Amino acid sequence: QCREINGQAVCSCLPTYIGSPPGCRPECVTSSECSLDRACVNQKCVDPCPGTCGTNARCNVNNHSPICSCQSGYTGDPFTRCYPNPPPPKDTPVAIRDPCVPSPCGPNSQCRNVNGVPSCSCLVNYIGSPPNCRPECTINAECPSNQACMNEKC
Protein backbone atom coordinates (compact mmCIF):
# COMPACT_ATOMS: atom_id res chain seq x y z
CA GLN A 1 0.00 0.00 0.00
CA CYS A 2 1.28 3.46 -0.87
CA ARG A 3 0.55 6.95 0.47
CA GLU A 4 1.66 10.36 -0.65
CA ILE A 5 3.75 12.26 1.89
CA ASN A 6 5.14 15.68 0.86
CA GLY A 7 4.72 14.81 -2.82
CA GLN A 8 6.57 11.50 -2.44
CA ALA A 9 5.07 8.00 -2.70
CA VAL A 10 5.79 6.11 0.53
CA CYS A 11 4.96 2.42 0.25
CA SER A 12 4.77 -0.26 2.92
CA CYS A 13 3.71 -3.89 3.05
CA LEU A 14 0.14 -4.69 4.02
CA PRO A 15 -0.42 -5.92 7.59
CA THR A 16 0.55 -9.61 8.01
CA TYR A 17 3.12 -9.32 5.17
CA ILE A 18 6.87 -8.96 5.68
CA GLY A 19 9.68 -7.48 3.61
CA SER A 20 9.77 -4.19 1.74
CA PRO A 21 7.86 -3.18 -1.39
CA PRO A 22 7.90 -4.48 -4.04
CA GLY A 23 9.07 -7.66 -2.26
CA CYS A 24 6.20 -8.02 0.23
CA ARG A 25 5.43 -11.64 1.05
CA PRO A 26 3.62 -13.72 3.67
CA GLU A 27 5.75 -14.89 6.60
CA CYS A 28 5.37 -18.49 5.38
CA VAL A 29 3.49 -20.74 2.98
CA THR A 30 4.70 -24.09 4.32
CA SER A 31 5.94 -25.09 7.78
CA SER A 32 9.42 -25.76 6.41
CA GLU A 33 9.84 -21.96 6.14
CA CYS A 34 9.43 -21.70 9.96
CA SER A 35 11.82 -22.71 12.73
CA LEU A 36 11.48 -26.39 13.76
CA ASP A 37 9.41 -25.46 16.85
CA ARG A 38 6.85 -23.51 14.77
CA ALA A 39 4.24 -24.40 12.14
CA CYS A 40 2.86 -22.31 9.28
CA VAL A 41 -0.80 -21.52 10.06
CA ASN A 42 -2.64 -18.91 7.99
CA GLN A 43 0.73 -17.80 6.52
CA LYS A 44 2.21 -17.08 10.00
CA CYS A 45 4.83 -19.10 11.91
CA VAL A 46 3.14 -19.99 15.21
CA ASP A 47 3.49 -22.40 18.13
CA PRO A 48 1.31 -25.39 17.06
CA CYS A 49 0.74 -26.55 20.66
CA PRO A 50 -1.96 -24.27 22.17
CA GLY A 51 -5.30 -26.08 22.18
CA THR A 52 -3.84 -29.28 20.70
CA CYS A 53 -3.45 -31.58 23.71
CA GLY A 54 -5.98 -32.73 26.29
CA THR A 55 -6.12 -32.31 30.05
CA ASN A 56 -3.00 -33.45 31.97
CA ALA A 57 -1.05 -33.83 28.71
CA ARG A 58 2.08 -32.02 27.62
CA CYS A 59 2.94 -30.85 24.12
CA ASN A 60 6.36 -30.92 22.49
CA VAL A 61 6.97 -29.70 18.96
CA ASN A 62 8.95 -32.08 16.76
CA ASN A 63 9.82 -30.81 13.27
CA HIS A 64 6.84 -28.40 13.11
CA SER A 65 4.34 -30.99 14.48
CA PRO A 66 2.75 -30.92 17.95
CA ILE A 67 3.33 -34.20 19.79
CA CYS A 68 1.03 -34.80 22.77
CA SER A 69 1.87 -37.19 25.59
CA CYS A 70 0.43 -37.81 29.03
CA GLN A 71 2.37 -36.36 31.94
CA SER A 72 4.38 -38.77 34.07
CA GLY A 73 2.02 -40.80 36.27
CA TYR A 74 -0.91 -40.35 33.87
CA THR A 75 -2.39 -42.47 31.10
CA GLY A 76 -5.08 -42.10 28.46
CA ASP A 77 -5.52 -40.34 25.14
CA PRO A 78 -3.20 -37.31 25.28
CA PHE A 79 -5.31 -35.55 22.63
CA THR A 80 -8.43 -35.64 24.85
CA ARG A 81 -7.61 -36.42 28.52
CA CYS A 82 -4.99 -38.18 30.63
CA TYR A 83 -6.04 -39.80 33.92
CA PRO A 84 -3.89 -40.62 36.96
CA ASN A 85 -2.46 -44.13 36.76
CA PRO A 86 -4.31 -46.48 39.10
CA PRO A 87 -2.08 -48.33 41.55
CA PRO A 88 -1.27 -51.82 40.26
CA PRO A 89 -3.21 -54.67 41.92
CA LYS A 90 -1.19 -56.33 44.67
CA ASP A 91 -1.22 -59.96 43.50
CA THR A 92 -1.51 -59.73 39.73
CA PRO A 93 1.42 -59.17 37.40
CA VAL A 94 1.66 -55.76 35.76
CA ALA A 95 0.18 -55.81 32.25
CA ILE A 96 2.57 -55.49 29.33
CA ARG A 97 2.73 -51.88 28.23
CA ASP A 98 1.20 -51.00 24.86
CA PRO A 99 3.90 -49.08 22.92
CA CYS A 100 1.13 -47.19 21.09
CA VAL A 101 -0.28 -45.58 24.27
CA PRO A 102 0.43 -42.75 24.13
CA SER A 103 0.97 -42.80 20.39
CA PRO A 104 4.52 -41.82 19.45
CA CYS A 105 3.45 -41.28 15.84
CA GLY A 106 2.21 -37.67 15.81
CA PRO A 107 -0.95 -36.18 14.32
CA ASN A 108 -2.75 -37.64 11.27
CA SER A 109 -1.11 -41.02 11.85
CA GLN A 110 -1.91 -44.45 13.23
CA CYS A 111 0.13 -46.71 15.49
CA ARG A 112 0.17 -50.52 15.39
CA ASN A 113 1.73 -52.70 18.10
CA VAL A 114 4.03 -55.12 16.26
CA ASN A 115 5.55 -57.53 18.78
CA GLY A 116 5.76 -54.80 21.42
CA VAL A 117 7.25 -52.23 19.02
CA PRO A 118 5.26 -49.26 17.69
CA SER A 119 4.81 -49.20 13.89
CA CYS A 120 3.68 -45.78 12.62
CA SER A 121 2.01 -44.92 9.32
CA CYS A 122 0.07 -41.96 7.94
CA LEU A 123 -3.72 -42.14 7.86
CA VAL A 124 -5.42 -42.66 4.49
CA ASN A 125 -5.39 -39.45 2.38
CA TYR A 126 -2.36 -38.04 4.26
CA ILE A 127 1.16 -37.84 2.85
CA GLY A 128 4.63 -37.73 4.35
CA SER A 129 5.85 -39.98 7.11
CA PRO A 130 5.23 -39.89 10.88
CA PRO A 131 5.46 -37.65 12.82
CA ASN A 132 4.94 -35.33 9.83
CA CYS A 133 1.81 -36.74 8.17
CA ARG A 134 -0.06 -33.94 6.46
CA PRO A 135 -2.79 -33.35 3.92
CA GLU A 136 -1.71 -32.98 0.28
CA CYS A 137 -2.46 -29.26 0.56
CA THR A 138 -4.06 -26.64 2.79
CA ILE A 139 -3.79 -23.64 0.44
CA ASN A 140 -3.72 -23.24 -3.35
CA ALA A 141 -0.02 -22.28 -3.31
CA GLU A 142 0.85 -25.87 -2.34
CA CYS A 143 -0.66 -27.22 -5.61
CA PRO A 144 0.61 -27.02 -9.20
CA SER A 145 -0.29 -23.66 -10.78
CA ASN A 146 -3.08 -25.21 -12.85
CA GLN A 147 -4.80 -26.79 -9.80
CA ALA A 148 -6.60 -25.58 -6.69
CA CYS A 149 -6.62 -27.00 -3.16
CA MET A 150 -10.08 -28.39 -2.33
CA ASN A 151 -10.80 -30.56 0.70
CA GLU A 152 -7.03 -30.84 1.30
CA LYS A 153 -6.44 -32.32 -2.21
CA CYS A 154 -4.96 -30.63 -5.30
PyMOL commands that set and color helices and strands:
alter all, ss='L'
color gray80, all
select helices_A, chain A and resi 31-33+140-142
alter helices_A, ss='H'
color red, helices_A
select strands_A, chain A and resi 2-5+8-11+17-18+25-26+39-41+44-46+57-62+65-70+74-77+81-84+109-114+117-122+126-127+134-135
alter strands_A, ss='S'
color yellow, strands_A
deselect
rebuild
show_as cartoon
